[in-house]
Amino acid sequence: MHQQEVNRVSGAALIVLSLIVLFAVLSGYTQPPQPDEGTAAHIFQLSIVAAMLTLMLFLSTMDWKQPLRSLRRLALPGVLLALAFGALFHLEHYR
């Protein structure tokens, strides 16, 4: 694969992983509080690790001659992850 193709695939994978993280957190709102971590917590943790590794791949294959164009592709995953962590904070502290 060429560098640009790897960057495009890793960008798409970041979006998918961010959605998985968000849905894993949102699934906690449909269940009563549990004394121990459930499956969704493990999916969340593994997805965060995979997203960080994918982010490193994305940044290493990014076109540094046009950084703004490449970094714009990180906006949606960034917003999704911020929403997920905000929802997780609310779930852990206020519910």
C-alpha positions as CSV (number, residue, x, y, z in Angstrom):
1,M,0.0,0.0,0.0
2,H,1.1,3.5,-0.6
3,Q,1.5,6.0,2.2
4,Q,-1.6,8.0,1.1
5,E,-3.7,4.8,1.0
6,V,-2.6,3.8,4.5
7,N,-3.4,7.3,5.7
8,R,-6.9,7.2,4.3
9,V,-7.6,3.7,5.7
10,S,-6.2,4.7,9.1
11,G,-8.4,7.9,9.1
12,A,-11.5,5.8,8.3
13,A,-10.5,3.3,11.1
14,L,-10.2,6.2,13.5
15,I,-13.8,7.2,12.8
16,V,-15.0,3.7,13.3
17,L,-13.1,3.2,16.5
18,S,-14.3,6.5,17.8
19,L,-17.9,5.5,17.1
20,I,-17.3,2.1,18.9
21,V,-16.0,4.0,21.9
22,L,-19.0,6.4,22.0
23,F,-21.5,3.6,21.6
24,A,-19.8,1.5,24.3
25,V,-20.1,4.5,26.7
26,L,-23.7,5.2,25.7
27,S,-24.7,1.6,26.3
28,G,-23.9,2.3,30.0
29,Y,-26.9,4.6,30.1
30,T,-29.2,1.8,29.2
31,Q,-28.1,-0.4,32.1
32,P,-28.5,0.0,35.9
33,P,-25.3,0.9,37.8
34,Q,-23.1,-2.2,38.2
35,P,-20.6,-2.9,41.0
36,D,-18.0,-4.2,38.6
37,E,-16.9,-3.4,35.0
38,G,-18.9,-5.1,32.3
39,T,-18.2,-6.1,28.7
40,A,-18.8,-2.5,27.5
41,A,-15.9,-1.2,29.7
42,H,-13.5,-3.7,28.2
43,I,-14.7,-2.9,24.7
44,F,-14.1,0.8,25.6
45,Q,-10.6,0.2,26.9
46,L,-9.6,-2.0,23.9
47,S,-11.1,0.5,21.4
48,I,-9.2,3.4,23.0
49,V,-5.9,1.5,22.7
50,A,-6.6,0.6,19.1
51,A,-7.6,4.2,18.4
52,M,-4.4,5.6,19.8
53,L,-2.3,3.1,17.8
54,T,-4.3,4.0,14.7
55,L,-3.7,7.7,15.4
56,M,0.0,7.1,15.5
57,L,-0.2,5.3,12.2
58,F,-2.3,8.2,10.8
59,L,0.2,10.8,12.0
60,S,3.2,8.9,10.7
61,T,1.7,8.6,7.2
62,M,0.3,12.1,7.1
63,D,1.4,14.5,4.3
64,W,3.4,17.0,6.3
65,K,3.5,19.4,3.3
66,Q,-0.2,20.1,3.8
67,P,-0.7,19.5,7.5
68,L,-4.0,21.5,7.7
69,R,-5.6,19.3,5.1
70,S,-4.6,16.1,6.9
71,L,-5.4,17.3,10.4
72,R,-9.0,18.3,9.3
73,R,-9.6,14.6,8.9
74,L,-9.0,14.2,12.7
75,A,-11.9,16.6,13.6
76,L,-14.7,14.1,13.6
77,P,-12.8,11.4,15.6
78,G,-11.7,14.1,18.0
79,V,-15.3,15.3,18.6
80,L,-16.6,11.7,18.9
81,L,-13.9,10.9,21.5
82,A,-14.5,14.1,23.4
83,L,-18.2,13.3,23.5
84,A,-17.5,9.7,24.7
85,F,-15.2,10.9,27.5
86,G,-17.7,13.6,28.5
87,A,-20.5,11.0,28.6
88,L,-18.2,8.6,30.6
89,F,-17.4,11.3,33.1
90,H,-21.1,12.1,33.6
91,L,-21.9,8.4,33.8
92,E,-19.3,7.7,36.4
93,H,-19.8,10.8,38.6
94,Y,-23.5,11.8,38.4
95,R,-25.3,8.5,37.8
